[in-house]
């Protein structure tokens, strides 16, 4: 049985390293998973890597299978797709998603993994956690048929929200970002694109995902009377200033937070977190999500890759980590 693995750790803010891991034999209620791909959640993980999580949020930001403590040393991450090498018969040999950090193999409780549906490639399945966040956001936002919606911030989360909104009949969706190249991504997702300066207002709903004060302010400015901004951004230790002395009160505008740690109150009585993740994986049958997979590197290079992502170089939407010596179900073999 596989007994050794390697994991990526943040040794201290700004410094990553690979550590050897000894795996225990899985118990009857556990699975042994060999990782095929993992994804880097560029917003949250770069904040963790650079040590920008406020101390009072250390417990809130704890990842499901985190080891160590913020700001470091810490093993952090939550977008992992692998194949079950040992476990219950119904999971043996199945490709699964798990909220596990970047590690070549791991042992986890059976209830912590969800089978990836047939037809969803492992590379695309790393987006499951992000699509799950988008699902929860729309449960919070409750868009209506025919709404005019802007999504401010064309990162991983914003793009996933825009794609799901585009499937609602009659909804007009505009993806808003300062990066002009995101127009091509918007087209692949089937939505309109505009710069913050060019986008028109009077929106019934705005979803904010830029993680900037300027983006949140522009989101408010785009609202029609009685409109709501649903804010998905997490700002780390950055201060956020807003101008609330203008139309905020006279037009009865609202800002509502949304986060994926718990199921939206709109669905909590009838849906579990596992139900929500299964739904996200089913939604990934959509080939349009491949347009978000814009960066890739080897697991062995993660210490350098993470430092580069923090610096802003390349700025991929979803960066996929490839594991050496693995022939993937989506037809790609990693370089040794």
KEKE-3310 file (N, C-alpha, C; in steps of 0.2 Angstrom, whole numbers, plus 5000, padded with zeros to 4 digits):
npx = (5004:5002:5012:5019:5020:5020:5018:5012:5017:5015:5029:5032:5025:5025:5035:5036:5036:5040:5035:5039:5027:5020:5009:4995:4987:4972:4956:4941:4931:4937:4946:4960:4968:4975:4982:4976:4974:4976:4969:4972:4966:4965:4963:4960:4970:4982:4982:4983:4996:5004:5003:4992:4980:4969:4973:4961:4953:4958:4953:4941:4944:4950:4954:4946:4955:4966:4983:4994:4995:4989:4999:5008:5020:5009:4998:4988:4974:4961:4955:4955:4957:4956:4960:4952:4962:4961:4947:4929:4920:4911:4917:4930:4943:4936:4935:4937:4931:4938:4940:4954:4971:4986:4993:5002:4996:4983:4975:4958:4942:4928:4916:4920:4924:4918:4911:4916:4906:4903:4910:4914:4929:4944:4953:4944:4936:4942:4937:4926:4924:4924:4913:4903:4904:4898:4885:4880:4880:4871:4859:4859:4857:4846:4841:4829:4819:4822:4830:4841:4858:4874:4890:4903:4920:4930:4936:4940:4928:4919:4917:4912:4900:4894:4892:4883:4872:4869:4862:4849:4833:4830:4838:4849:4866:4881:4898:4910:4926:4942:4952:4955:4957:4948:4937:4936:4935:4922:4915:4916:4909:4897:4891:4889:4902:4910:4920:4923:4920:4913:4901:4883:4871:4857:4854:4846:4852:4868:4882:4896:4914:4927:4936:4940:4940:4936:4929:4918:4912:4909:4900:4889:4885:4880:4867:4849:4835:4831:4839:4851:4868:4877:4889:4904:4917:4932:4942:4953:4966:4964:4958:4942:4934:4919:4908:4895:4886:4879:4868:4865:4856:4844:4840:4838:4847:4856:4868:4874:4882:4889:4895:4903:4905:4894:4878:4867:4854:4842:4841:4846:4837:4834:4844:4861:4878:4885:4875:4875:4888:4888:4879:4886:4896:4889:4885:4897:4897:4897:4905:4909:4916:4929:4936:4940:4952:4966:4980:4994:5005:5018:5017:5029:5034:5028:5031:5038:5029:5018:5023:5025:5012:5007:5014:5007:5011:5006:4993:4982:4966:4960:4973:4980:4987:4998:5001:5016:5020:5007:4994:4981:4963:4957:4965:4977:4995:5006:5021:5037)
npy = (4994:5011:5022:5034:5051:5068:5085:5102:5116:5131:5139:5150:5167:5171:5161:5145:5127:5110:5095:5079:5066:5054:5041:5034:5018:5016:5016:5007:5017:5026:5033:5030:5041:5045:5059:5068:5081:5097:5113:5130:5142:5157:5170:5168:5159:5165:5176:5169:5163:5175:5180:5188:5186:5192:5191:5189:5181:5169:5157:5156:5156:5143:5129:5114:5102:5107:5108:5113:5130:5147:5161:5153:5139:5131:5120:5122:5123:5118:5112:5098:5085:5068:5050:5036:5024:5015:5009:5009:4998:5004:5016:5013:5015:5026:5043:5057:5072:5082:5093:5096:5100:5104:5089:5074:5062:5055:5051:5051:5054:5044:5051:5063:5064:5066:5058:5062:5066:5055:5060:5073:5080:5077:5089:5100:5097:5102:5115:5113:5117:5131:5133:5129:5139:5149:5144:5144:5158:5162:5157:5165:5177:5176:5179:5185:5179:5188:5198:5212:5210:5214:5207:5211:5210:5199:5186:5170:5166:5176:5174:5161:5163:5172:5163:5154:5162:5166:5155:5157:5160:5174:5183:5196:5197:5205:5205:5213:5221:5227:5222:5221:5210:5200:5201:5191:5179:5182:5181:5167:5162:5166:5178:5197:5209:5223:5237:5245:5259:5259:5252:5251:5257:5255:5242:5228:5219:5217:5207:5206:5203:5207:5210:5223:5240:5249:5242:5238:5250:5254:5244:5247:5259:5255:5250:5249:5258:5252:5241:5227:5224:5209:5204:5194:5195:5193:5202:5201:5208:5221:5238:5244:5257:5267:5277:5283:5294:5299:5292:5281:5280:5287:5280:5268:5257:5241:5231:5215:5202:5186:5170:5154:5145:5141:5134:5143:5153:5152:5140:5131:5123:5112:5108:5100:5103:5094:5090:5102:5103:5091:5096:5106:5099:5092:5103:5106:5098:5107:5113:5126:5130:5127:5138:5145:5139:5143:5143:5132:5121:5111:5100:5099:5112:5121:5129:5140:5143:5148:5159:5167:5169:5177:5188:5193:5190:5185:5182:5171:5164:5151:5142:5127:5113:5100:5083:5073:5060:5055:5048:5056:5056:5065:5064:5070:5069:5072:5081:5074)
npz = (5000:4997:5006:5007:5004:4997:5003:5001:5010:5018:5025:5031:5030:5013:5010:5003:5004:5001:5010:5016:5019:5030:5027:5035:5036:5028:5038:5040:5037:5029:5015:5003:4993:4978:4971:4957:4951:4957:4962:4963:4973:4969:4976:4990:4994:4990:4999:5011:5009:5008:5021:5025:5032:5044:5062:5070:5062:5060:5065:5058:5045:5044:5034:5029:5030:5035:5041:5055:5059:5055:5055:5049:5052:5039:5031:5018:5008:4996:4985:4977:4967:4964:4963:4970:4978:4988:4997:5000:4990:4981:4979:4975:4964:4958:4952:4963:4972:4984:4998:5000:5004:4994:4990:4986:4989:5000:5015:5019:5028:5022:5020:5017:5003:4987:4973:4957:4943:4929:4913:4917:4917:4926:4927:4925:4936:4947:4949:4957:4970:4969:4960:4969:4978:4970:4968:4981:4983:4973:4979:4990:4983:4975:4961:4949:4935:4920:4926:4926:4928:4935:4937:4946:4945:4938:4942:4947:4955:4952:4938:4938:4944:4935:4924:4929:4931:4918:4914:4918:4912:4902:4910:4910:4909:4914:4914:4923:4923:4926:4918:4902:4894:4899:4892:4882:4890:4895:4884:4881:4891:4888:4891:4893:4892:4901:4905:4921:4919:4908:4909:4910:4921:4933:4938:4943:4952:4959:4959:4969:4967:4967:4977:4980:4986:4977:4968:4975:4978:4965:4962:4970:4964:4952:4955:4953:4961:4977:4975:4977:4982:4982:4991:4988:4990:5000:5010:5017:5027:5023:5023:5020:5011:5009:4999:5006:5007:4997:4985:4993:5004:5000:4989:4994:4995:4996:5004:5005:5013:5007:5010:5009:5019:5027:5022:5012:5021:5013:5008:5018:5026:5018:5011:5012:5015:5007:4998:4991:4985:4977:4968:4962:4956:4946:4938:4932:4920:4910:4896:4895:4907:4905:4900:4911:4916:4916:4919:4923:4932:4938:4952:4960:4958:4966:4977:4971:4961:4969:4975:4963:4959:4969:4967:4956:4944:4928:4932:4932:4930:4936:4942:4939:4947:4942:4944:4945:4934:4932:4923:4916:4918:4909:4898:4898:4901:4915:4915:4919)
capx = (5000:5006:5013:5023:5017:5023:5013:5014:5017:5018:5033:5031:5023:5030:5039:5033:5041:5037:5037:5037:5021:5019:5002:4993:4983:4965:4952:4935:4927:4942:4949:4966:4967:4980:4979:4977:4975:4973:4968:4974:4961:4970:4961:4961:4977:4988:4981:4986:5003:5007:5002:4987:4974:4969:4973:4954:4950:4962:4948:4935:4947:4953:4952:4944:4960:4972:4987:4997:4991:4990:5001:5013:5019:5003:4996:4982:4971:4954:4953:4959:4954:4961:4957:4953:4966:4959:4941:4923:4919:4908:4922:4936:4945:4933:4938:4933:4933:4939:4942:4960:4976:4990:4997:5002:4991:4981:4969:4952:4935:4924:4911:4923:4925:4912:4912:4915:4901:4906:4909:4917:4936:4948:4955:4938:4933:4945:4933:4920:4923:4922:4906:4899:4903:4894:4879:4878:4879:4864:4854:4858:4855:4839:4839:4823:4818:4822:4834:4848:4863:4881:4895:4909:4926:4930:4940:4936:4921:4914:4916:4907:4893:4891:4890:4877:4867:4867:4857:4842:4829:4829:4843:4855:4872:4887:4904:4914:4932:4947:4957:4951:4957:4943:4931:4936:4932:4915:4912:4916:4904:4890:4889:4892:4908:4911:4925:4919:4918:4908:4895:4878:4868:4850:4854:4842:4856:4875:4886:4903:4919:4933:4940:4943:4935:4933:4924:4912:4909:4906:4894:4883:4883:4876:4861:4843:4832:4830:4843:4855:4874:4879:4897:4907:4924:4935:4947:4959:4967:4963:4953:4937:4930:4914:4904:4887:4883:4875:4861:4864:4850:4838:4838:4836:4851:4858:4874:4873:4887:4888:4901:4902:4906:4887:4873:4863:4848:4837:4841:4848:4832:4832:4851:4867:4884:4886:4870:4877:4894:4886:4876:4892:4900:4884:4885:4903:4896:4897:4912:4911:4920:4936:4939:4943:4958:4971:4987:4996:5012:5019:5017:5036:5036:5023:5034:5040:5023:5014:5026:5024:5005:5006:5017:5003:5013:5002:4986:4978:4959:4961:4979:4979:4993:4998:5005:5020:5019:5000:4990:4975:4957:4955:4969:4984:5000:5010:5028:5040)
capy = (5000:5018:5024:5040:5057:5075:5090:5109:5120:5138:5138:5157:5171:5172:5155:5138:5121:5103:5091:5072:5064:5047:5040:5028:5013:5019:5012:5005:5022:5030:5031:5032:5045:5048:5066:5069:5088:5102:5120:5136:5147:5163:5175:5166:5156:5170:5180:5165:5163:5181:5181:5194:5184:5195:5186:5187:5177:5163:5151:5157:5154:5137:5124:5107:5097:5111:5106:5119:5136:5153:5163:5147:5134:5129:5116:5125:5122:5115:5110:5092:5079:5062:5043:5031:5018:5010:5011:5005:4995:5009:5021:5010:5017:5032:5050:5060:5078:5083:5099:5094:5104:5101:5084:5069:5056:5057:5047:5055:5050:5042:5056:5069:5064:5066:5056:5066:5063:5053:5066:5079:5079:5079:5095:5104:5096:5106:5121:5111:5121:5138:5133:5128:5146:5152:5141:5147:5165:5163:5155:5171:5183:5175:5182:5183:5179:5195:5203:5215:5209:5215:5204:5215:5206:5193:5181:5163:5166:5180:5170:5155:5166:5174:5157:5151:5167:5166:5150:5158:5163:5181:5187:5200:5197:5209:5204:5219:5220:5232:5219:5221:5203:5196:5201:5184:5175:5183:5178:5160:5161:5168:5185:5203:5212:5230:5240:5248:5265:5259:5248:5255:5256:5253:5235:5225:5215:5217:5203:5209:5198:5210:5211:5229:5245:5253:5237:5238:5256:5254:5240:5251:5265:5252:5248:5253:5259:5246:5236:5224:5221:5203:5204:5188:5196:5193:5207:5200:5214:5228:5242:5246:5264:5268:5284:5282:5300:5300:5289:5275:5280:5290:5275:5262:5252:5236:5227:5209:5197:5179:5166:5147:5141:5137:5134:5149:5152:5151:5133:5127:5118:5107:5106:5100:5105:5088:5091:5108:5101:5087:5100:5110:5094:5091:5109:5106:5095:5112:5114:5133:5131:5126:5144:5147:5135:5147:5142:5126:5120:5105:5100:5100:5119:5125:5135:5145:5145:5152:5166:5171:5171:5182:5194:5195:5188:5180:5182:5166:5163:5145:5139:5120:5110:5094:5079:5070:5053:5053:5048:5059:5054:5070:5063:5074:5066:5077:5081:5071)
capz = (5000:4996:5013:5007:5000:4998:5004:5000:5016:5019:5030:5034:5025:5007:5009:5003:5004:5000:5015:5016:5023:5030:5027:5039:5032:5029:5041:5036:5036:5026:5008:5001:4987:4974:4968:4950:4950:4962:4960:4968:4974:4969:4981:4997:4995:4990:5005:5016:5007:5010:5028:5025:5036:5051:5067:5072:5057:5059:5066:5053:5038:5044:5029:5032:5032:5037:5047:5057:5061:5052:5048:5047:5046:5038:5025:5016:5001:4997:4978:4976:4963:4964:4962:4976:4977:4993:5000:4999:4984:4977:4977:4972:4957:4956:4953:4968:4974:4991:5001:5003:5002:4989:4992:4981:4991:5007:5018:5022:5029:5016:5019:5014:4996:4983:4966:4951:4938:4922:4908:4920:4917:4933:4927:4926:4942:4952:4950:4960:4976:4967:4958:4975:4981:4966:4969:4987:4981:4970:4984:4994:4979:4973:4955:4946:4928:4917:4930:4924:4933:4934:4941:4946:4947:4933:4944:4947:4958:4948:4932:4939:4946:4928:4920:4931:4930:4911:4912:4920:4907:4902:4914:4906:4913:4911:4918:4924:4926:4924:4914:4895:4891:4902:4887:4879:4895:4896:4878:4881:4896:4886:4894:4890:4896:4901:4910:4926:4917:4902:4911:4912:4928:4934:4938:4948:4956:4957:4963:4969:4968:4965:4983:4981:4989:4971:4965:4979:4977:4958:4962:4973:4959:4947:4957:4953:4967:4980:4972:4982:4981:4986:4991:4989:4992:5006:5009:5022:5032:5019:5025:5014:5012:5004:5000:5008:5008:4991:4984:4996:5008:4996:4984:4998:4992:5001:5004:5008:5012:5006:5011:5007:5025:5028:5017:5012:5024:5009:5007:5023:5029:5014:5007:5016:5011:5002:4992:4987:4982:4972:4963:4959:4951:4940:4934:4928:4914:4905:4894:4895:4912:4903:4899:4917:4917:4912:4921:4925:4933:4941:4960:4962:4957:4969:4981:4966:4958:4973:4975:4957:4959:4974:4964:4951:4937:4924:4935:4929:4933:4940:4941:4940:4949:4939:4948:4940:4933:4932:4917:4919:4914:4904:4892:4898:4905:4917:4913:4924)
cpx = (5004:5006:5017:5020:5021:5017:5016:5013:5019:5022:5032:5028:5028:5034:5036:5038:5037:5039:5035:5031:5021:5012:5000:4988:4976:4961:4946:4931:4932:4944:4956:4966:4973:4978:4981:4978:4973:4973:4970:4969:4965:4969:4963:4968:4983:4988:4985:4994:5007:5006:4997:4981:4974:4969:4966:4950:4953:4957:4943:4938:4951:4950:4951:4949:4967:4976:4992:4992:4993:4994:5006:5017:5012:5002:4989:4980:4965:4951:4957:4954:4958:4957:4958:4956:4964:4953:4935:4923:4916:4912:4929:4938:4941:4937:4934:4936:4934:4942:4949:4966:4980:4994:4996:4997:4989:4976:4964:4946:4931:4919:4913:4924:4918:4914:4911:4911:4905:4905:4912:4925:4939:4950:4950:4936:4936:4941:4927:4919:4921:4915:4901:4898:4898:4886:4876:4876:4873:4859:4853:4855:4848:4837:4833:4823:4818:4826:4839:4853:4870:4885:4902:4915:4926:4936:4937:4929:4917:4912:4911:4900:4890:4889:4883:4871:4864:4862:4850:4838:4828:4833:4848:4861:4878:4892:4908:4921:4937:4952:4953:4951:4951:4937:4931:4934:4925:4912:4911:4911:4897:4887:4892:4898:4908:4917:4920:4917:4913:4901:4889:4875:4861:4850:4850:4846:4863:4878:4893:4908:4926:4938:4943:4937:4932:4928:4918:4908:4905:4899:4888:4881:4879:4869:4855:4840:4830:4834:4848:4862:4875:4886:4900:4914:4926:4941:4953:4960:4967:4957:4948:4933:4925:4911:4897:4883:4878:4868:4860:4857:4844:4836:4837:4840:4854:4864:4873:4879:4885:4895:4898:4902:4900:4883:4869:4856:4842:4836:4843:4843:4832:4839:4856:4873:4886:4882:4873:4884:4893:4883:4881:4895:4895:4885:4891:4903:4897:4904:4914:4916:4927:4939:4942:4950:4963:4978:4988:5003:5012:5019:5024:5038:5032:5026:5036:5034:5019:5017:5025:5017:5004:5009:5012:5005:5009:4995:4981:4971:4960:4968:4979:4986:4993:5003:5009:5019:5012:4997:4983:4969:4955:4960:4976:4988:5004:5017:5031:5045)
cpy = (5006:5021:5031:5045:5063:5080:5097:5112:5127:5138:5145:5161:5173:5166:5149:5133:5115:5099:5084:5071:5057:5045:5033:5024:5016:5014:5011:5011:5028:5028:5033:5035:5047:5054:5066:5076:5091:5109:5125:5141:5154:5168:5173:5163:5160:5175:5176:5164:5169:5183:5187:5192:5188:5190:5184:5183:5170:5157:5151:5154:5147:5132:5118:5103:5101:5108:5112:5125:5142:5157:5157:5145:5132:5125:5118:5124:5118:5113:5104:5087:5073:5055:5039:5025:5013:5013:5007:5003:5000:5015:5019:5012:5023:5038:5053:5067:5079:5090:5098:5098:5100:5096:5078:5063:5058:5052:5052:5051:5049:5048:5062:5070:5063:5064:5061:5063:5061:5059:5072:5077:5081:5086:5101:5103:5100:5113:5119:5116:5128:5138:5132:5135:5150:5150:5144:5155:5167:5161:5161:5177:5183:5179:5180:5183:5186:5200:5206:5214:5211:5211:5208:5211:5199:5188:5175:5163:5170:5177:5165:5158:5169:5169:5155:5156:5167:5160:5151:5162:5171:5186:5190:5200:5201:5208:5210:5218:5226:5229:5218:5214:5198:5196:5194:5179:5175:5180:5171:5158:5163:5174:5191:5205:5219:5232:5244:5255:5265:5256:5253:5253:5254:5246:5233:5222:5216:5212:5205:5204:5201:5210:5217:5234:5248:5248:5237:5244:5256:5250:5243:5256:5262:5250:5253:5254:5253:5240:5233:5222:5215:5203:5197:5189:5195:5197:5206:5205:5221:5231:5244:5252:5264:5275:5282:5288:5302:5297:5283:5275:5282:5285:5268:5256:5247:5233:5221:5204:5190:5175:5158:5143:5138:5138:5140:5148:5150:5144:5128:5122:5112:5104:5106:5103:5100:5089:5097:5106:5096:5091:5104:5105:5093:5097:5109:5101:5100:5114:5121:5134:5130:5132:5147:5144:5138:5147:5135:5125:5113:5106:5102:5108:5123:5130:5141:5148:5150:5159:5170:5173:5177:5189:5197:5193:5183:5181:5177:5166:5157:5142:5131:5117:5102:5090:5074:5062:5050:5053:5050:5056:5059:5070:5067:5070:5072:5076:5078:5077)
cpz = (5000:5004:5013:5003:5001:4999:5003:5007:5015:5025:5035:5029:5019:5006:5009:5003:5003:5006:5014:5021:5024:5031:5031:5034:5033:5033:5037:5034:5032:5019:5007:4994:4984:4970:4961:4948:4956:4959:4965:4967:4975:4974:4988:4998:4994:4996:5011:5015:5009:5017:5029:5029:5042:5056:5070:5068:5056:5060:5060:5046:5038:5038:5032:5034:5033:5042:5048:5058:5057:5057:5045:5052:5045:5032:5024:5009:5002:4990:4975:4972:4962:4963:4968:4975:4982:4996:4999:4992:4979:4975:4974:4965:4954:4957:4958:4969:4981:4993:5004:5001:4996:4991:4987:4982:4998:5009:5021:5023:5022:5015:5017:5007:4993:4976:4961:4946:4932:4917:4911:4921:4924:4933:4928:4933:4948:4954:4954:4966:4974:4964:4964:4978:4977:4967:4976:4987:4978:4974:4988:4990:4977:4967:4952:4938:4925:4921:4925:4929:4931:4939:4941:4949:4943:4935:4944:4949:4954:4941:4933:4941:4939:4924:4922:4930:4923:4909:4914:4914:4908:4906:4909:4911:4910:4916:4918:4927:4923:4918:4907:4893:4894:4897:4884:4883:4895:4890:4878:4886:4894:4889:4891:4895:4895:4906:4915:4924:4912:4904:4913:4918:4928:4934:4944:4954:4954:4962:4963:4971:4966:4970:4983:4983:4982:4968:4969:4978:4970:4958:4965:4968:4954:4948:4955:4960:4970:4978:4978:4979:4985:4985:4993:4991:4999:5006:5014:5027:5029:5022:5019:5016:5007:5005:5000:5009:5002:4990:4988:5000:5004:4991:4988:4995:4998:4999:5008:5007:5010:5007:5011:5014:5028:5023:5018:5016:5020:5007:5013:5026:5025:5010:5012:5011:5006:4996:4988:4983:4976:4966:4959:4954:4945:4936:4930:4922:4908:4903:4894:4901:4911:4902:4905:4919:4913:4914:4923:4927:4937:4949:4963:4962:4962:4974:4977:4963:4962:4974:4969:4957:4964:4971:4959:4944:4934:4926:4931:4933:4938:4938:4943:4941:4946:4943:4943:4940:4933:4926:4918:4914:4909:4898:4892:4903:4908:4915:4919:4928)
residu = (UNK:UNK:UNK:UNK:UNK:UNK:UNK:UNK:UNK:UNK:UNK:UNK:UNK:UNK:UNK:UNK:UNK:UNK:UNK:UNK:UNK:UNK:UNK:UNK:UNK:UNK:UNK:UNK:UNK:UNK:UNK:UNK:UNK:UNK:UNK:UNK:UNK:UNK:UNK:UNK:UNK:UNK:UNK:UNK:UNK:UNK:UNK:UNK:UNK:UNK:UNK:UNK:UNK:UNK:UNK:UNK:UNK:UNK:UNK:UNK:UNK:UNK:UNK:UNK:UNK:UNK:UNK:UNK:UNK:UNK:UNK:UNK:UNK:UNK:UNK:UNK:UNK:UNK:UNK:UNK:UNK:UNK:UNK:UNK:UNK:UNK:UNK:UNK:UNK:UNK:UNK:UNK:UNK:UNK:UNK:UNK:UNK:UNK:UNK:UNK:UNK:UNK:UNK:UNK:UNK:UNK:UNK:UNK:UNK:UNK:UNK:UNK:UNK:UNK:UNK:UNK:UNK:UNK:UNK:UNK:UNK:UNK:UNK:UNK:UNK:UNK:UNK:UNK:UNK:UNK:UNK:UNK:UNK:UNK:UNK:UNK:UNK:UNK:UNK:UNK:UNK:UNK:UNK:UNK:UNK:UNK:UNK:UNK:UNK:UNK:UNK:UNK:UNK:UNK:UNK:UNK:UNK:UNK:UNK:UNK:UNK:UNK:UNK:UNK:UNK:UNK:UNK:UNK:UNK:UNK:UNK:UNK:UNK:UNK:UNK:UNK:UNK:UNK:UNK:UNK:UNK:UNK:UNK:UNK:UNK:UNK:UNK:UNK:UNK:UNK:UNK:UNK:UNK:UNK:UNK:UNK:UNK:UNK:UNK:UNK:UNK:UNK:UNK:UNK:UNK:UNK:UNK:UNK:UNK:UNK:UNK:UNK:UNK:UNK:UNK:UNK:UNK:UNK:UNK:UNK:UNK:UNK:UNK:UNK:UNK:UNK:UNK:UNK:UNK:UNK:UNK:UNK:UNK:UNK:UNK:UNK:UNK:UNK:UNK:UNK:UNK:UNK:UNK:UNK:UNK:UNK:UNK:UNK:UNK:UNK:UNK:UNK:UNK:UNK:UNK:UNK:UNK:UNK:UNK:UNK:UNK:UNK:UNK:UNK:UNK:UNK:UNK:UNK:UNK:UNK:UNK:UNK:UNK:UNK:UNK:UNK:UNK:UNK:UNK:UNK:UNK:UNK:UNK:UNK:UNK:UNK:UNK:UNK:UNK:UNK:UNK:UNK:UNK:UNK:UNK:UNK:UNK:UNK:UNK:UNK:UNK:UNK:UNK:UNK:UNK:UNK:UNK:UNK:UNK:UNK:UNK:UNK:UNK:UNK:UNK:UNK:UNK:UNK:UNK:UNK:UNK:UNK:UNK:UNK:UNK:UNK:UNK:UNK:UNK:UNK:UNK:UNK:UNK:UNK:UNK:UNK)
# end
